[in-house]
Amino acid sequence: MTKMNSTSSTMIQTRRRFLMNAASITALAAVTPSLLVPGSARAAESFEVLSGSHWGAFKATVEDGRWTQIAGWEKDPFPSHQLPGILDSVYSPTRIKYPMVRRAYLENGPGASVETRGTDDFVRVTWEEALDLVVAEMKRMGETYGPTAIYAGSYGWKSPGKLHNCQSLLRRALNVSGTGYVNSSGDYSTSASQIIMPHVVGTLEVYEQQTVWPIVAESTDLLVFWGANPTITNQIGWVIPDHGAYEGLQAYKETGKPVLFIDPVRTESHDFFGEQAEWIAPKPQSDLAMMLGIAHTLHEEGLHDQTFLDEYTVGFDKFLPYLTGEGDGVAKDAEWAAEISGIDAETIRQLARRFAEGTTMLASGWSLQRQHLGEQRHWMLVTLACMLGQIGLPGGGFGLSYHYSNGGSPAADGPVLPGITDGGKAVEGAAWLTESGAASIPVARVVDMLENPGKEFDFNGKKAIYPDAKMTYWVGGNPMAHHQDRNRMIKAWRKFETVVVQDFQWTATARHADIVLPATTSYERNDLEQYGDYSLKAIIAMKKVIDPMFEARNDFDIFADIAERLGAGETFTEGKAEMDWLREFYSSAEEQAKARNIEIPGFDDFWEEGYVEFPVSDAGRSFVRYADFREDPLLEPLGTPSGVIEIFSRNIEKMGYDDCPPHPTWIEPIERLDGPNAEYPLHVVTSHPKSRLHSQLCGTKLRETYTVADREPCIINPGDAESRGIADGDVVRVFNGRGQTLAGAIVTDAIRPGAIRISEGGWYDPVEPGKEGSLCAYGDVNTLSPDLGTSKLAQGNCGHTILADVEKFTGDLPAVDAFKAPQES
């Protein structure tokens, strides 16, 4: 038993005060309706305001203090159809209205009744009481367990904006106050690729600018989208998307040149290109085998570019014996690849010939590397491009970001805005491998950390020890959507003695918290942001659209209060309020513009106008990725140890990992369709959804446009449906040994036999909360996915590695409750 200290005693007294005040707070709500509407200062105004979001810039119309209309910015020629969901998110029933504390936690203290998280009702408290409780727990963690007791590796898409970056603000409050914490590195989107690519091409690659679309439209003869659906995924951006990729896609479409889609699903992007689009549908997770079969044909028929391999790469001579079978007795030829992929050998040979006969761009999605052993997929894609010898030529080579944040949009010569920092010490090297905090883990290994404190783990050539975290503070994300193996996670989550969630909506993560703090949406505060992740075409003033709803507060203000209680308030704020920070960020842009002889208005004029634009440069319009390297590899070397592309990596060889050899290699994954370890007959494809950003906007009226029987859609091939007695519109149960979920069937030939698709990001809605293996009523596909690292190298997630089965649901249909606020007292 932990010895009670003064902090513990204070917390008990605080909980008692909360319980006494709960009834009076409920009564207060009955006589103070002004708490339920935006602040009165702007209630009588009617106006239009420009702001921005992950789905684009928009114009908001406000009438009598209420946001009533939303429309795309006139400078965005391709506004997202998801904009109405942004407006609805502000007024959604999922809004967190007040600071709340889980009743069992309030009554019994930290660590008690953790098994009832997700089932308990919540008690409304005041902001002062909630923050006192949070800070008391932070202090208790340090005093009782030490600097690695708090997991602050919050991950998620948060909101755009240079000031209200809640994840940086959380770590800033902890850093400036000297409160220790555990951080995380990498991300769920690209963990495998962002670790392997620096070994192969010397850079992160997945977030780099691509050969621009005008060059692709002009010079590419064959555009190959491998596991990518760019007309869907380019709707969103990490900053404010400019949707420039749609201009590029349209320009390529108008050339009439062929576009090849290699994907188990016939996607919306395929349909966009119409008759010039071709679809090849391999079995999921077999892409590496297909690439090896294509590479074997290139070599066998003398279609590879040996001169390029000799001058710009190392290690092909060590890879070749594996490819031909000289090393292990198994030739990776078209017949071998056909057996694994389900694509006939002649088609694979024809792909090799087509790739080699003209200028080919291999545009890969990230789905290829979000699989078990995913590091191998993009490594082999680069190897294939090396064999074609077109890297650095206009329109040729490979690209890993044509489907993300409008990669390939020509860049402007605009300034880059700084943002709020986490207040920690600067570290050298790659920012995505942050060392901030007392310890750090790979982001997708949080459940491993909870299950195995003190255990050693491998990561990118190093060994580290999992810390023993007892508390988590989560902001700007929803791990109970994006993390794998939901049932395992729910169980591991109980290891935390205290869970604090700061958000604006009742996600599954918030429902499994002890203390819930209501944050504003980005439309209830002021900020500024870049326009165009790759183009940087403008800076947009993200003006507050409405006053904060209910008792929501800005993230900056919440953490400023926490820092103040921890004795570091002045260090956290630096004496600056919201608009002071925005002026400071903008002044940096002014200085950069002056150095480049670019005219830029002063802050007041910029804020009044709402944006400042920058012209696309000539260099931006003509950018060809790796052109400088190809022109002179000695003067423009890559960041690899050899300075060239490494098909064989000696650094990885030295690591000695059994699941990540030193060159691209086919290794049997833990499970695949028709594979030797297959226990279920169907592969579940977990594509990015069409009408939300992962789990964001799932709790809005956009859901009405795509659900089937109020459930997440499950598309299924007619043959697979018929054999199971499933008809279009039926509710189905999808299940495997890890979990089960309901979904609504869409029977279509747009998916290959043996595969079904449930998009990721559907909200977790257990029929029996807290019960291991509970049926999810809505359609959280991560009830089915395995939670393991891609390999010892990257420790990324395997969200696309799922085998399952499906059957028509015939029982009493449970209600969907995920989009209602939990019971409050």
N, C-alpha and C positions, 0 to 999 in steps of 0.2 A: 504493500500500500504506500502511495506517495505521501510523504509528510506534508501536512498543511502548513503553508507559509502565509505571510500577511496578504499576499496577492490573492491566494485561494479564499481567505476569509472575506476579503473585500468582494470577491465575485459572488459568494453565497449571499452576502447582504444585498448586492445589486440584483440578483435574481429574485430575492424576496420582494424588493421594491417594485420590480417589473410586474410580478404577479398581482401586487396590490393595486398597481396603476392600470392594469389591463382593462378592468371593468370601467374605470372612469374614462379611458381613451375611447372605448366603444360608445359610451354615452355622449362624449364630445362630438363624435362623428355625426350623431343624429341632429345636433343643433348648429353645426358649422358646415353647411354645404359648400362654402367657398373652398374647402380643402379638396373638393372633388373636381374642380375645374381649373384651367390655367389662371395664373395670376391676373389680378384686375387691372394692372397698369396699362395693358394694351387691349383690354376687352372691347373697347368701343372702336378700335381701328379696323379698317379694311384696306388691304394692300397686297402687293405681289412682291415676292422676294426670290432671288437666285440662291441656290445652295447646291450641295453635292452629296454623293453617296457612292457606295460600291457598285451601283448599277448605272451611274452616270450623273451628269449635272441636270438640274431640273428647275422649273419655275413653280413656286407654291403660291396659291391664292389663299389669303386669310380673311375671313369675314367675322366681325364681332368676336375676335379672339379665338376662333376655331378655324383650323386648317380644313378647307373645303374642297380644293382641287389641286391636282398635280399634272404637270405637262413637261415633256422633254424640252431642254434648252434648244433654242432655235439654231445654235451653232453645232448641235449634234444631229447629223443627218440620219442616224440609226438609233434612236432612243429605245431603251429596253421596254418590252411589254410588262416588265415586273414593277414599273414605277408605281402603279396603284397600290401595290402591296406595301410600299414604303409608307404611304399615307396611312394605310389601315393599321400598320404596326403601332402607330402612336396611340390609337384608340382601341386596340385589340383587347378582348377579354383576358389575354395573357399578361397584360401589364402588371408589374409589381408596384403596388400603390404606396406602401408604407414599409418602414423597417419592421421586420418580422423575426421572431425567434421560435424555433421548434419547441412545442410544449414540453416534451419529455426532457429535452436538453435544459430548458429553463427551470424545470422542477428538480432535476436530478444532477445537473452539472455535466461538465465535459466527460466524454467517454461512456456515459450511461445510455442505455437503450439505443445503441447504435444500430441494432437490427431493425428498429422501427423507422429509420430514415426512409422517406418516401411514402410512409403511411400516416405519420402524425399530422395533427392539425398545428397551425401556427398561431402565436400570440403577437398581437400588434404592440410595439413599444415605441418610445420616442427616439429621435436621432441621438440625443445625448446619451440615453441609456444604452442604445445599441453600440455606439462607438466606445463607450466606457467598457462594455463587455468584450469587444474585439481587442482593445488595447490591453486589457487585463490578461486576456489569453495569450497575446503575443509576449508579454512580459513573463508569464508563467512558463511558456515554452522555453525561453532562454534560460530562466533560472533553474528549471527542472531537468531539461533535456539537452540544452546546449544549442550551438549555432545552426545545426542542421535539422532542427525540429520542425521548421515551417517550410512546406513545399509551396513556393511562389513561382513555379514554372508555368504559370497560366499560359495557355495556348489557345488560339482561335483567331478569327478574322476581325475581332473588335470592330471599330469603325474608323473611317479615314479621318484625317485631321492631324496637324502637327503638334497641337497642345494636348488635346484630350485623348492621348494614347494611354488607355487605362493600364496596359501591361507594363509600359515604361514607368508610369506614375506609381504603380504598386512597388516596383523594385526601387524606385527613387526614394520613396518613403522609408523603406527598409534599409537602404544603403546609407542615407544621410543620418539616420537615427542609430546606426550601428547594430541593428537587429539582424542576426544571421538568418540565412534562408538557403534553400536548395533551389537551383535554377534548372532550366532545360535547354538543350541545344537541338537545332534542326527543326523540321516541321513534318506534318503528316503528308503533305502533298508530294514532296520530292526527296525524302530522307535518303533513299538508296542512291539516287542519281547524284545528289549534291555531295555525297562522300566519294563515290567512285570517279566522277568526272574530273576532279582535280588531279587524280592519279593518271588519268588518260589524256586529258587535253589541258591540264594546268589551270583550270578555272571552274567556277561553279556551274556554268553553262545553262542550267535550267532557268535562270533569271537574267539571261543575257539577251541583248538585241540580236535579232535575226537579220539575214539578208532581206532587205526591205521589199515590200510587196510590189512596187513598180518594177523592180529588177526581176522578181519572180515572174510577173505577168509577161515581161518582155523576153526573158531568156530561158525559162524552164520549159522543157518539152513534156515532161511527165511529173506531175505533182502527186506524191504519195502521202496520204494521211494514214499513219499506222497507229491505231488505237486512239484516235483523236476525233473530236466532234466540234470544230471551231465555231460554227454558227451558234452553238449553244454556250460554250464556255467563254467566248470573248464578250459576252454581255457584261461581265463583271471585271473589276480591277482592284488591285490592292489600294491604289489611290482612287482618283475619280477617272473612270475610263473614258477615252475619247471615241471608242468604237471605230477606230481607224482600220481595223482588220477587215471590216465589212466592205470598205471601199476596195481593199486589196482583193478580197474574195470575188467581189463583183467584177473587178477588172480582169481577173484571171478567167472568170466564167465567160466574159465577152470574147476572149480569144478562141473559145471553142476547143482548146487543147484538152487532152484527157486528164482526168483526176481519178486516182485509184484509192479506194478505201479498204483497208485490211482491218476487219473488225467483226466480232461475232454478231453485231447488230447493224442493220441497215439504218444509218443515222439520219437525222434531219439535215446534216451537212451534205450527205449523199444526195438527198432529195433536192436540195438547193441547186445542185449542179445539173440535175436532170439527165438528159441523154448522154452527156459527156462523162458522167460518173460511172465507174465500175465498182463492183462489190465482190470481195473475196472474204469468205467467212470461215476462218480457221477455228479450231477448238480453242477455247480460252486457255491462256498460259502456255500456248505452244509456239509463240512468236519467235523465241530464240531458236527453236528447231528449224522453223521456216527460214530464218536468216542464215543459219548454217548451211541449209540445203542450197540456198541461192548462192552463197559464197563458194560452195564446192563446185557448183556449175560454172561460175565465173572462172575459177582456176582451171577446172578440167577442160573447158573450151577455150582457154587462152584469152578470155575477155577482161581480165583484171589488168590494172595499170601498174606494172612492176616498177616503172620509173618513179611514180609518185610514192610507192611503198618504200623504195630505197632512199629517197631524198627527204621525205617528210614524216616517216614513221620509224619506230624500232620494234623489233620483236615478231614481225610476220614470219620469220624463219622458224621461230619457236612455236608459233601457233599452227603453222602449216601441217606438221606431222599429226597433230590432233585432228585437224580438219579432214585430212585424207585417210585417216585411220592407221597410218604407219605407227603411231605411238601406242594406241590402245586396241588396235585390231578392228575398229568400227569406223568405217567411212561415213562421214556426215553428209551423205549425198542426198539427192532428191528423194530417192525411195525411202531412206531412213527418215527423212523429215516428213514425208507423206504419212507414214505410219503413226507418227505422233500428232501431227496437225490436222489430219483429215482432209488435207488438200492434195489432190493427185500430183504425182511426181512431174508429169509433163507441164502442168500449170506452174509449178515451182521453177522448172527449167526456163519456161517462157518468161517468167518474171525476171530472171537473171539476164536474159537476152535483151528484154525491153529496157531494163535499168541501164544497160551498157550502151545501147544504140544511140541514145541522145542525152541531153542534159536532164538529170533527174534530181529532184529535191525530196529527200526522205524526211518528212515532217512527223515526228513522233509525239504522241501524247504521253502523259505521265502515268497512265494506267499500266503501262508495260513494266514499270519498276515498282509499282505498289503491289507486288506479288512476292511470294516466297522466292528467295534467291534473285530478287529483282535487279540487283546490281549488274547482272550479266546481260540484261536486255539492251540497255542503252550502250553499254560497252561494245556489244556486238553490232549494234546499229552504226556506231562510229567506225568500227572495223569494216563493215560492208561499204560505207561511204569511202573509206580509204582505198579499198580495192577498186572502186569505180574511178577514183582519182580526180574527183571533181570538187573537192573541198577547196574553198577560196576562189572558185570561178563564179562568175555571175549566174545565178539561178541553179547552181549545183551544190552538192554536199548534203548536209543534214541540218535539222533544226529541232530544238526541243521546246520552243516557246511560241510557236505560231498559234497555239490554241489558248494561250494564257495572257490576259491583260493586254490583248491587242499587240502582241509582239510582231515586229515587222512594219509597224507604222513609222514612216519617216520621222526623224527627230528634228526638233527645233533647236536653235542655239540659245536656249533659255537658261536662266539661273536655276539652281537647285535649292529648295528651301531646307533649312535645318529644322529640327524638332526638339521637343523636350527630351532630355537624356535621362538615363536611369540613375545618374548620380554616382555610379560606381567608377572604379579605376579603369582607364582605357587599357585595352589589350591589343597586342599586335596580332596580325594574321587575319583570318577570315572571321567576319563579324557574326556569321551564322553559327560559329562554334564558340559562343560566348563563354567566358570564364567568370562572369559576374556571379556573386554569391559565394557561400561557404563551400558548396559542392554543386555539381551539375550532372545530369543524366541525359541520355538521348530521349527526346521528347516522347516517343511512343512507348517507352519502357516504364511508365509510371506504375502500372500494376505490378510489374516485376519488382520494382523498388519496394512497394508495400508488402509484397509476399516474402521478399528475401532480404531484409535488412542485414547488412554486414557481409553479404555475399559478393564475391568478386565477379566482375563482368568484363567482356572484351568490347572495345570500340575503336575502330580505325587505328589499329596497331598499338593501342595502349590498354592497360588494365586499370580498373577503378573499382571502388567499393560502393555498393548501394547504401545510402544513408538511411537512418531510422527516423523517417518523418512522422510526426504526430498530429500535425495540423496542416490544412491547406486553405489558401485564400485565392479564390478563382475569380478572375475578371476577364471580360471580353471573349468568352468562349463557352462551349457547351460540350465538355468531354463525354457526356453520356449520349452524345450523338456521334462524334467523330472517332471515338476509341473503339477498338475491336473487342469481341467476346463480352457482351453486356453482362451476362450472368456472372462471369468471373470477376468483372469489374465491380459490380454491386457488392459482392462478397468482400473484395479487397478494400473497398471504400470504407468499410467498417473499421479498418485499422486506424483511421484518423479519429482522434478524440474530439476534434473540432473542425467543422467545415464552414467556411465563410464564402458566400457567393454574392457578388455585386453585379447586377444586371438590370435590364429593364423589363424582362419577361420571365414568366414562370416556366423555364425549361426543365427538363428532367434533372439536370444538375442542380438547379435551384431547389427543386422539390426534395432532393437528397442532401440538403444543407441543414446546418444548425442555426446559422444566423444569415439572414437575407437582407441585403441593402439595396434599395431602389435607386438606380442610376438613370440619368436622363438619356434619351436618344440623342443622336448627333444633330437632330433638328430642333433641339430645345436649348442650344448653347451656340456660342460663336467659335469659329475656328477658321483655318485656311489650309488649302491643300493644292498640290500639283494636279494638273489636268493632263492625263495621258501617261501611263506608267513608262512607256518607252519613247513617246514623242515629246513629252514635257512641253506641250504647245501653249500652256497658259497656267496662270495661278488663279484660283477661284476663292473668293471670300465665301466661306460656308456660314452664312448669316443665320442667326437664330430665327426659326420660322414662327414658333409659338413659345410662350413661357412654359416652364416645366409643369408637367401634369402631376397632380396629387402631391406627394412629398418627395418626388425624385430630386436628386441633387447631382451636380456635375462631378465627374470622377476627380477632377483636379481639386475641387473643394473638399470632397470626402477625404482624400489622402492628405491634404493640407491639415485638416483637423486631426487625423491620426498622427501625422508627424509632430504636430504641436503637442499632443498628449505624450509623445515619446521624447519630447524635449528638443525637437529639431525643426520646429515650424518655420522659423526664419530662413534656415538653410534650405528647406524644401521650396519655399515660394520665392526666395531671393528678394522679398519685398515687392514682388510684381503680381498684379492681378491679371485676369484673363486678357484684356485688351493690351496690357503692357507687353505680355509675352508675344502676342501676335504682331505688334509693332516691331519687336526685336527680331523675330524671324524674318519679317518682310525687309527690315533694314539690311540683312545679309544679302537678300536678293538684289536690293538696290546697289550694294557695293559690287556684287558680281557683274551686274549689268553695266555699271560704270566702267569697269575694267575691260569690258568687251565692246564698249561704245554702243550699247543698246539703250535706247530711250525707254524709261520706265517712270510712271507717275509716282508721286509721293503717296504715303500710306493713306492719308485722308481721301485723296482723289480716287485711289484704287478701291477703297472700301465703299465709297459712294457709288462707283460704277459697278462694282461687284466682281470684276475680273480684269486681268491684263494678259494680252496674247503675245506670242512670239512667233516670228516667221520660221517656217521650215527651211533649213539650210541646204545648200547644194550638196554638202557632204552627207547630210541626212538622207537626201533623195537617192543617193548613189551608193549607199553603204552595202558592202558585200562582206559577210562574216568570213574571217580568216584570210582576207585578200592580202593584207600586209605580210602575214606569215608566209603565204604562198609566194609572194614576190621576193622575199628575202628571209629565209628561215634562220640565217645567222644573225642578222641585225634585228629581227623581230621574232625571237624565239618564244615558244610557249612556256608556261610556268611549271612544266614537268621537269624532273631531274635531268632528262636528256635534252630538253628544249624542243622536242618534237612529239608527235602523237605516239602514245605508248600502247601498242597492241599487246605487248607483254610487259608487265610491271615488275621490276625487281623489288620495289618497295613492298608490294603486296606479297611477292614470293617470300620475303623475309618474315612476314607476319605469320605464315604457316597455317592459315585458316583452312580447315577441311571443307568449309562451305563457301569459300571464295578463292578459287585458284588464281594464278597470276596471268591468265589470259581468258577470254570468253569461253565458257564451258557449259555444256548441258549437264545439269545435275537434276535428278528426279525430285520434284517438289513434294511436300508432305501429302498433297492430294491434288489430282487433276482428273478431268473428264476421261473416263476409260483407262485411267492409269493403273499401275500395279497396286497402289494404296487406296484406290477408290472404294469408299463404303456407301456412297450414294450415287444415284444415276444422273444427276443434273448439276451443271455448274451455274452458280448465281453471279451474274454480271452486275456490278455496283457502279453504274455510270453516274456522272454529275447530273443533277436534275435540271430540267428545262426551266422551271419557274420558281427557283429559289437559289440562294447561295449556300450550299451545304444545308445546314439546318435553319439558316436565317430565312425569314418570311414564310416558314412552314406554318407559323401561327397566325396567318392572315387570310383574307378572303381569296387570295390567289389559289388556295387549296381547292376551292370550289371548281376551278377550271381543269383539274387533272385527276382528282380522286375517283375511284370506282367503289361504289357502295360505302363511301366515306372512308376508304382505306387508301393507302399508298398503292399505286398501280404495280402489277406484276405482268410483264409481257411474256408470252409463252407461244412456242411454235404450234401450229394446228395439229401436227402429228403427236406431239407430247401431250397436248390437251385432250385429244380424242381418246388416247389410250388410258387416260385417267378420268374420263367422264366429266371433263371441265368444259364449260361453255363461257363465251364472252360475257362478262359482267358478274360471274360467280365470285363469291368470297372464297379464297383458298387459304389453306394452312401450309406454310413453307417451313420445313423443319430439318434438323440434323441433330447430332449428339450434343451440340453446344446450346441449342435453343430453338425457339419456334416463334413465328409471327404470322399474323393474318395479313392478307393483301387482296386487292381486287384484280381479277384476271382480265387481261386484254389479249385475245387470241389473234395472232398476226404472223404472217410469213416474213416480217422484218427482223426476225431473230433466227439463228440457225437451230436445227434440232439439237437437243441435248443441253441447251442453255436457256435460262430464264433471266429476266432483268428486274431488279428492284433498285431504284436509285438510292444512293446514300443520302443521309440527312433527314430522313423521316423521324419524327419525335417518338421517343420511347414511351410506351403506354402499357405498363404491365396490368393484366387483368387481376392478378393477385400480388400487389406491391409487396416487396420484401421477400417473396417466396422464390427460391432458386429454381430457375427453369420456367418461370411463369410465361404464359402466352402473352405476346405483345399484341394489343388490339388494333394498333394503327399500321405498323409496317416498318419498324426499325430494323434494317438489314443487318446491323451489327449484333443482333441477337444470334446470328448464324456464323459470324466470321471468327477465325482463329486469332489469338493474340500471341504472336511470336515475332522475333526480329527477322528481317529479310536475310541477314547473315551476321556473323560476328563483326564484319567490317562496318556496316552502316547501322545496324539495329533499327532499320526502318519498319514501317507497318506493312501488313499483308492483307489489306482490305479487299483485294480482288481474288484472294485464294479461298474459295468457298465451294464445297460440294454439299448438296442438299437434295431433298425430294419435295414434291408438292402434291396435295390432294384437295379435293373439294371439301369445304367446311360444311358440316351438316348439323352441328350442335346449335344451342341457343347463342345467337350472335351477341357478343358483348358490346356495350356502348364504348364509344371513343371519348375518353375523359381528358386526354393530354392537353387540350386547348381550352380548358377551364381552369380558373384559379383554384388552388387547393383550399380546403376548409380553413377559415380564419376564426379566431376568437377575440 
